[in-house]
Amino acid sequence: MKKFTLFFGCLLSISACTSSDKNLQKTETTATAPETASPETTMANPTVSEQVVGTITANQEVITFETLLQNPEQYNTKEILLSGKINSVCQKMGCWVKLEGSTPGGQHIRISFTDHDNMTAPKDCIGKTGIVQGVFSIKELSVAEAQHFADDEAEAGAEKKTIVAPQKEFGILASGLKIVGEKSL
């Protein structure tokens, strides 16, 4: 009976591990760049790896991070397709990602997913290019919300912060995220 219980436990563990990445599709592209990837991610290295979380269906032009920040009010509550560098990911569940522009440490945009239970970003995508489709918003986070996010970031290696006032934040509620980076060998 002990052997049967041990075998069943191992089988259940393996099954749980293989089904946890249902929302992550991985494709590899060689020679031709994906239409929505920025030239700098594919021209320097024509072999790229793509991971797609959710669905990207937009037939619209990709907005750069810098373009968005020039006039964020113009895009508030509108669906956009945005490209930026992934600089942070929730290390608990992969439930949010932060994108930044070409200036490291500058303004960021927090990406959360429309289907929080079934859409998660891989925790190892930091440093790659993210192309996100979703509704952009300018919002004010309560002290509790901002502290929750700060605590998540501290677990990912960021400096621990104590939040004492509401925080203004740019965000996107995403229906899809394409992660473009170098193909691992």
C-alpha positions, 0 to 999 in steps of 0.5 A, a space after each residue: 500500500 505504501 508503494 502505491 501511495 508513493 507512486 500515485 503521489 509522484 504521478 500526481 506531482 508530475 501531472 500538476 507540473 506539466 499542466 501549469 503552463 497551459 497558457 504559454 505557447 512557445 514558437 521559434 522564428 528563424 530568419 524572418 522577424 515577427 511583424 510586431 517585434 521591434 527591429 532591434 530585437 530581431 535584426 541583431 540576432 535573426 534567431 529569436 524565441 517568442 512566447 505568447 501569453 493570452 492572445 494578440 489579435 490587434 491589426 494596429 501599429 505598435 506604439 513605442 514606450 516613448 510615444 506613449 509617455 509623450 501624451 499618456 492621456 491621449 491613450 487613457 482607456 483605449 486599447 493599444 499595442 505597446 512594445 517595451 523592455 520587461 524589467 520586472 515580473 511577479 515572482 510568486 505567480 507571474 501575474 504582472 509584468 513591468 515594461 520600461 522604455 529605452 531609459 533603464 530605471 525610468 517610467 514603467 507600466 505595470 501589465 496585469 492580465 484579463 484572465 488572472 487565473 489562467 494567464 501568467 508570464 514566465 518568471 524568467 522573461 526579465 530583459 526581453 522585449 514585451 509586446 502587449 495588447 490591452 487597455 491602457 489606464 492611468 490610475 491611482 493605487 491605494 497605499 495597500 495596493 502599492 505596498 502589495 506590489 512593492 512587497 512582490 517586487 522586494 521578493 524578486 530582488 528589488 529594494 524593500 519599500 514602505 509606501 506611505 501615500 497613494 501612488 499614480 501608476 500607468 497600467 495595461 489590462 492585457 489580453 495578450 503578451 508576446 515575449 521576444 528574446 534570443 533563442 536559448 541554445 
